[in-house]
Amino acid sequence: MTDIFADFRARVVTALREVVPDLPDDVTARVEVTPTRDPAHGDMATNAAMVAAKPARQPPAKIAAALAAALAADADIAEAVPAGPGFVNLRLRPAALRAVLPAVLRAGEAYGDSTAGGGLAVNVEYVSANPTGPMHIGHCRGAVVGDALANLLAKAGFAVTKEYYVNDAGAQVTALAWAAYWRYLQAIGTTLTEEEFSDEVPGGLQYRGEYLVPVGAELAAHHGPALATATRGIAAPESWIDTVRDFTIAAMMQATRDDLAALGVAQDVFSSERALVDSGAADRLIARLRGDGLIYEGVLEPPKGKTPEDWEPRPQTLFRATQFGDDVDRPLRKSDGSNTYFANDIAYHADKIDRGFALLIDVLGADHGGYVPRLKAAVAAVSRGNTKFEAVLCQIVHVVRDGQPVKMSKRAGSFVTLRDLIDEVGRDAVRFTMLTRKADAQMEFDLNAVVAQTRDNPVFYVQYAHARCRSVLRAGAEMLGAAATAPEALAGVALDSLTAEPELAVIRRLAAWPRGVEAAALAREPHRIAFFLYDLASDFHMLWNRGRDDAALRFLQVDRPAETLARLALVAATAAVIRSGLAVMGVTPVEEMR
């Protein structure tokens, strides 16, 4: 038994078919067995009677009463009680709950692995920051959420590819090249001031952070003064712009990879926007859509609300996005004939579709929320409805210390960098904390709170539970021998002595892990894993504290080896599930706390 809820759902469906014969499969497919909201009402509840009521043409309460009577005959069910408008609450016998422990111990961290995804090919794209500056706190949240979501989907049986889209085309990387060129001129000893140089830059100098100083120094080391002129130092852009741009993008992406590695993030694929543009993919995509009758030349209505002063009606190449649920058709070419960013973005998502992905998930900043409907429309059009698009939006993070906002970074000049945060509190604290809120909820990252050793700090609380488990297991191995306390040996011990409510509470929580994994994956909500681990840690700490006060509940009892082995089985299973959850979150479990 790997999923107790799936097991009992099958039993409920069998009983329901006895009570209401000839129910169609699409009806029984809607039967659910879930944890009760209040443990006082039992271990599980099912909606089976309400699902069957309409096709059976019977009141839900009548079906619930008959179903409860049928389920009460199950040897593993202590009590089946009709409740509310047609639910049936089930209380399991302790032996049925205890049977979860051998399953956990045999599976180890693989406990909770699911086939719910059916091997569906999923592309999770996250971070995808412009290579124009260091990774900052906003990128950090998207990186953690995207990485944990990819891990969660993989555990739930999806075939996942983690991807980063490098925005290395367009005006922003040209501006980056000018900024790096300024740092290069500084490195070779220019007498120009920053403002004098900025006056020579189209649009002015945009990126002034010190993070480009090392890039300028490397350019100088590679090229000497060859990229400058002998007069004012600034050579004609066409003589250096490609060299400096490519060098700088490579340097910034290497810094990004290093920062992501420090966070424990390693994407499988890095796709280049510039390579896509240079290949003509966007032009081919527009031609493809035109062939499908989804491109036309037209004039858009003025924007709703206050019309910008520079708005003027003009013919544009438009994609029929409204046919696929968007609120307005979208331009794919600018007035100068060049492609819009959206055209490039459609081409990129078309490339992912052509690579065989059936589901595309983009992890985006909350400010991109308005962009989602057009992407969803584009994917539906390009794939002819065969590929699904979803977006996970991440809200902003406010960093505080001593109740005050932290905004400045010495290196970046205006924001807290990802590396600053990791250096301050550590990778595991960053990752866990970023998953303690739903992604689309704003959060406050308190630098004091994430290192506090209290139950109010979920990072500490969960890690402390694992460390306590490991300390008990080490002591148990010293008492009874390593062989007797290995997981495979503990999977075969008698568990009848585990009857106390705090022990059963931990087992109930462990039993809910497979269902929790599946539900979190299908909802695309990795923060649920953090919540589950906190609840499991709370149950375990409660059992630990009860054992401290009640000698009969102590984990290790020299004169009762059978009871000790049963409790070691419970502890080992708890540790395994904590590790399983932390692996999804990308957090390393600790062996001991100092």
C-alpha positions, 0 to 999 in steps of 0.5 A, a space after each residue: 500500500 503506497 497511498 492509503 487514500 487511493 486504497 480506500 477510494 477503491 474500497 468505497 467505489 466497490 461498496 458504492 457499486 453494491 449499493 447503487 448497481 450499474 453506475 457509469 464509470 464517469 460517475 464513479 470517477 468523481 468519487 473522492 476520499 479525503 482527510 476529514 477537516 476535523 480529526 474528531 469526525 474520523 480519518 477520512 470522508 467520501 463524497 460518493 453518496 452525493 456523486 451517485 445521487 442524481 444518476 441513481 435518482 435517490 436522496 444523498 442521505 439515503 445512499 450515504 446510510 446504505 454506503 456507511 452500512 456496507 463500509 462498516 463491514 470492512 475489517 479495516 474500518 472501525 466506524 462509518 458514519 453518514 454526515 451532513 448533506 451526504 458525506 460518509 466519515 470513516 474511522 480506520 482501525 489502528 492496524 490499518 493506519 500502522 500498515 503505512 509504516 512498512 510502505 514508507 520504510 521500504 520506499 524511503 524518499 521515493 514514498 509519495 512518488 506518483 503516476 498521476 502525471 502519466 509521463 506527460 512531457 512538461 516544460 517548466 520555464 523559470 527565471 529567464 532574466 535579462 542578462 543586464 544585471 545581477 540576479 535579485 530577490 525577485 528572480 530568487 522567488 521565481 527561481 525557487 518556485 520554478 525549481 520546486 514546481 519542476 521537482 514536484 511534477 517529476 515526483 508526481 510522474 510528469 516528464 519534466 524539462 527545466 528551461 531558462 530563456 536567455 533574453 539576449 536580443 533587442 535594445 536592452 542588450 545593446 544598452 548593456 554593451 554600451 555600459 560594459 564599454 564604459 567600464 572597459 574605457 575606465 579599465 584602460 584609463 580614459 579621461 572621460 567622465 561618466 556623464 561625458 560618456 553618457 552624452 555619447 550613448 544613444 538614449 544615455 547610459 542605462 546600467 551604472 551598477 558596479 557589477 560591470 567593472 570586472 567585465 570591463 577589466 576582462 575586456 581590457 585584459 583580452 583586447 588592450 586598447 584596441 577597442 578604443 580610439 586615441 582621441 576621446 576613447 570612444 570608437 565607432 560602435 560598429 567596430 566594437 559593439 558585437 564583440 563587447 555585447 557577446 562578451 558581456 552577455 557571456 560574462 553575465 550569464 556565467 554570473 547568473 549560472 553561478 548564482 543559480 548554482 549557489 541557490 541549488 538550481 540547475 536548468 536542463 536547457 538554456 535557449 537563446 532569444 537572439 539565436 531564435 531571431 537570427 534563425 528567422 523563426 519568428 518570420 516563419 511562425 508568422 507565415 505559418 499563422 498566416 497560412 492558417 488564416 490567423 494573421 491579417 492587416 488591420 487597425 486596432 481600436 484605441 486603448 480603453 480608458 485614457 488614450 495615450 497622446 502619441 496613439 494613432 490608428 495605423 495598419 498593423 500585422 495582427 494575430 487573431 488572438 481573440 479567437 483563442 480567448 484574448 481580449 484583443 488581437 495582437 500586433 506581430 510587427 512594428 511600424 518599421 517592419 520589425 517583429 514585436 517582442 510578442 512575435 519572438 515570444 510566440 516563435 519561442 513557445 512554438 519551438 517548445 511545442 515542436 520539441 514535443 512538450 504537451 504542457 508549457 508552464 512559465 513562471 513569471 513575475 506578477 507584473 506579467 499577469 496581463 501577458 498571460 492571456 495572449 501567450 495562452 492564445 498563441 500556444 492554443 493557435 500554434 499547437 492547434 489546441 494540442 498543447 496546454 499553456 499555464 503560468 505561475 505568477 510570483 509576487 514581489 518580496 520585501 526584505 526586512 531586518 529589525 522591522 526595517 526594509 533592506 533595499 541597497 546592495 553594494 554591488 548592484 546599487 539599488 536592490 538586494 541581490 540573490 547572492 547577498 541573500 544566500 550569503 546572509 542566511 544560507 541557501 536552504 533558509 532562502 529556498 524554504 522561506 520562499 515556499 512558505 507563501 503561495 507564489 501569487 501572495 506578497 511576502 516579507 522575507 525577515 532576515 532575523 526570523 529565518 535564522 531564529 530557532 523557534 517554532 515560528 520559523 518553519 525552516 528551523 522547526 522542520 529541520 529540527 524535527 529531522 535532526 531529532 529523528 536522526 538523533 533517536 535513530 543513532 541512539 537506537 542503533 547503538 542500543 540494538 545494533 545497526 542491522 536491527 535498526 536499518 529501514 529494511 529491518 524496521 519494515 518487518 517489526 511488529 507495530 502493535 504497540 503503537 496505540 497512543 494517539 500522538 503516535 497515530 497522529 504522526 502515522 495519519 500525517 505520513 499516510 497523507 503524504 502521497 495524496 499531498 504530493 499529487 494534489 500539490 502537483 496538480 494544483 501547481 502549488 509547491 508551497 503546499 509541501 512546506 505546509 505539509 512538512 511544518 504540520 508533520 514536524 508539529 506532530 512529531 515534536 508533540 510526540 517527542 514532548 509527550 515522551 519526555 513527560 510520559 515514560 511509557 511514550 519514550 522512544 528508547 526503552 532498554 527493557 522493552 526492545 519490541 516497543 523500542 523497535 516499533 517506535 524506531 520504525 515510526 521515527 525512521 518513517 517520519 525522517 524519510 518523509 521529511 527528506 522526501 519533502 525537503 528534496 522536492 523543495 531543494 533543501 538539504 536535511 540536517 543530521 543534527 542541530 547545534 
